[in-house]
């Protein structure tokens, strides 16, 4: 099968089809290539700039700029408006004010349904934090959190906590959407206790 270029519309349909298939098939049956191992804790987080949305409005996000304000909770998720990703977005939205009290910025990023990031940031993230589009999973590949599904790359469900000096404090991969909030909050709390 030859490689095809996926337009945003095809990308959305493919991601939705993949999620629907996950409900009836084991994940191992769908993956052509397994997920990469996440970057190690204490490694330097790769710098990047990406476009996305905050409360439905277009933004440009720079990791370097965000780190000047404090730690960054960068969470990768497979696709906007899918059940697990919606649960995770709600959980992070509920915790965003608590992260802000600890000087931490929360930002989500996805390679799936990138054409729906603006709506997702407003509806499911409740305007609380930015969501970035990652076409072709370029940022996910830098962070070693992408999987090949057929001819398409999606982000795995992996969260990072990055210290202001760019060092990775936490790298956490789990299919449990809500576990990411607890693990990242614990890492940020530990950092804040040392730096407040």
C-alpha positions as CSV (number, residue, x, y, z in Angstrom):
1,X,0.0,0.0,0.0
2,X,1.5,3.3,-1.0
3,X,1.6,6.3,1.4
4,X,-1.1,8.8,1.1
5,X,-1.2,12.5,2.2
6,X,-4.0,13.0,4.7
7,X,-5.8,16.3,4.5
8,X,-7.2,17.7,7.8
9,X,-10.7,16.3,6.9
10,X,-9.3,12.9,6.1
11,X,-7.1,13.1,9.2
12,X,-10.2,13.7,11.3
13,X,-12.1,10.9,9.7
14,X,-9.2,8.5,10.1
15,X,-8.7,9.4,13.7
16,X,-12.4,8.8,14.4
17,X,-12.3,5.5,12.6
18,X,-9.3,4.4,14.6
19,X,-11.0,5.3,17.9
20,X,-14.2,3.4,16.8
21,X,-12.1,0.4,15.9
22,X,-10.4,0.5,19.3
23,X,-13.7,-0.2,20.9
24,X,-14.1,-3.6,19.2
25,X,-10.5,-4.6,18.5
26,X,-7.4,-5.0,20.8
27,X,-5.0,-2.2,20.3
28,X,-2.2,-4.7,19.3
29,X,-4.3,-5.6,16.3
30,X,-4.4,-2.0,15.0
31,X,-0.8,-0.9,15.5
32,X,1.7,-1.3,12.7
33,X,4.4,0.0,14.9
34,X,4.4,0.3,18.7
35,X,4.7,3.6,20.5
36,X,8.2,5.0,21.1
37,X,9.5,5.1,24.6
38,X,9.0,8.6,26.1
39,X,11.9,10.9,26.8
40,X,13.7,10.2,30.0
41,X,13.3,12.2,33.2
42,X,16.2,14.7,33.6
43,X,16.6,14.9,29.8
44,X,16.4,18.3,28.1
45,X,13.0,18.9,26.6
46,X,13.1,19.7,22.9
47,X,12.2,23.3,22.1
48,X,9.3,23.9,19.8
49,X,6.7,26.4,18.6
50,X,3.3,25.4,17.5
51,X,-0.1,26.9,16.5
52,X,-3.3,26.1,18.4
53,X,-6.1,27.7,20.3
54,X,-7.1,29.0,23.7
55,X,-10.8,29.3,24.3
56,X,-11.4,29.0,20.6
57,X,-9.0,31.8,19.6
58,X,-5.9,31.2,17.5
59,X,-2.6,31.3,19.3
60,X,1.1,30.6,18.7
61,X,2.8,28.8,21.6
62,X,6.5,28.8,22.3
63,X,7.8,26.3,24.9
64,X,10.8,28.6,25.7
65,X,8.5,31.5,26.4
66,X,6.1,29.5,28.6
67,X,9.0,28.2,30.7
68,X,10.0,31.8,31.6
69,X,6.8,31.8,33.8
70,X,7.3,28.5,35.5
71,X,7.0,24.7,34.8
72,X,5.0,23.5,31.9
73,X,2.6,20.5,31.9
74,X,2.7,19.3,28.3
75,X,0.2,16.6,27.7
76,X,-0.1,14.7,24.4
77,X,-3.4,13.1,23.5
78,X,-4.5,11.1,20.5
79,X,-7.4,13.1,19.0
80,X,-9.9,15.9,19.9
81,X,-13.5,15.0,20.7
82,X,-12.8,11.3,21.4
83,X,-14.1,9.9,24.7
84,X,-10.9,9.4,26.6
85,X,-9.4,12.7,25.3
86,X,-12.6,14.5,26.4
87,X,-12.4,13.0,29.9
88,X,-8.7,14.1,30.1
89,X,-9.5,17.6,28.9
90,X,-12.2,18.0,31.5
91,X,-9.9,16.7,34.3
92,X,-7.1,19.2,33.3
93,X,-9.7,22.0,33.0
94,X,-10.9,21.3,36.5
95,X,-7.3,21.4,37.8
96,X,-5.9,24.3,35.8
97,X,-6.4,26.9,38.5
98,X,-4.6,24.7,41.0
99,X,-1.7,24.3,38.5
100,X,-1.6,28.1,38.1
101,X,-1.3,28.6,41.9
102,X,1.9,26.5,41.6
103,X,3.1,28.7,38.7
104,X,2.6,25.9,36.1
105,X,1.2,26.3,32.6
106,X,-1.0,23.5,31.2
107,X,-1.0,22.9,27.5
108,X,-2.5,20.0,25.5
109,X,-1.2,18.9,22.1
110,X,-2.6,16.4,19.5
111,X,-1.8,15.0,16.1
112,X,-5.4,13.8,15.6
113,X,-8.3,16.0,14.5
114,X,-6.0,19.1,14.2
115,X,-8.8,20.9,12.3
116,X,-11.0,20.8,15.5
117,X,-8.4,22.1,18.0
118,X,-10.1,25.5,18.3
119,X,-13.6,24.0,19.1
120,X,-12.0,21.5,21.5
121,X,-10.2,24.2,23.4
122,X,-13.4,26.1,23.9
123,X,-15.9,23.3,24.5
124,X,-14.0,20.5,26.2
125,X,-11.1,22.4,27.7
126,X,-13.6,25.0,28.8
127,X,-11.2,27.8,27.7
128,X,-8.9,27.0,30.6
129,X,-5.8,26.1,28.7
130,X,-4.3,26.1,25.2
131,X,-4.5,23.1,22.9
132,X,-1.9,22.8,20.1
133,X,-2.2,21.2,16.7
134,X,0.6,18.8,15.8
135,X,0.2,17.9,12.1
136,X,2.1,14.7,11.1
137,X,3.0,14.3,14.8
138,X,6.2,16.3,14.4
139,X,6.3,17.5,18.1
140,X,5.1,14.0,19.3
141,X,8.1,12.5,17.4
142,X,10.5,14.9,19.1
143,X,9.1,13.8,22.4
144,X,9.0,10.1,21.5
145,X,5.3,9.8,22.1
146,X,3.9,8.9,18.7
147,X,2.5,5.6,17.2
148,X,1.9,4.5,13.7
149,X,-1.6,3.5,13.0
150,X,-1.8,2.2,9.4
151,X,-0.3,5.0,7.3
152,X,-0.9,7.6,10.0
153,X,0.9,9.0,13.1
154,X,-1.0,9.8,16.2
155,X,0.1,11.1,19.6
156,X,0.2,8.6,22.4
157,X,-1.4,9.6,25.8
158,X,1.8,10.9,27.4
159,X,2.3,13.8,29.8
160,X,5.5,15.7,30.6
161,X,6.2,18.1,33.4
162,X,9.1,20.4,32.3
163,X,11.0,22.6,34.7
164,X,11.8,26.2,33.8
165,X,15.4,25.2,33.0
166,X,14.0,22.8,30.3
167,X,14.7,19.6,32.2
168,X,12.0,16.9,32.2
169,X,10.7,16.4,35.7
170,X,8.1,13.7,34.8
171,X,7.4,11.6,31.7
172,X,4.2,9.6,32.2
173,X,2.4,7.3,29.7
174,X,-0.9,5.7,30.6
175,X,-4.1,4.9,28.8
176,X,-6.0,6.2,31.9
177,X,-6.9,9.8,31.0
178,X,-7.5,11.0,34.6
179,X,-4.3,9.5,36.0
180,X,-2.3,12.2,34.1
181,X,-3.7,15.0,36.2
182,X,-2.8,13.3,39.5
183,X,0.8,12.4,38.3
184,X,1.5,15.8,36.8
185,X,0.1,17.6,39.8
186,X,2.3,15.6,42.2
187,X,5.4,16.5,40.1
188,X,4.6,20.2,39.9
189,X,3.8,20.2,43.7
190,X,7.2,18.7,44.4
191,X,8.9,21.2,42.2
192,X,7.0,24.1,43.8
193,X,7.9,23.0,47.3
194,X,11.6,23.3,46.4
195,X,11.3,26.6,44.6
196,X,8.7,28.7,46.6
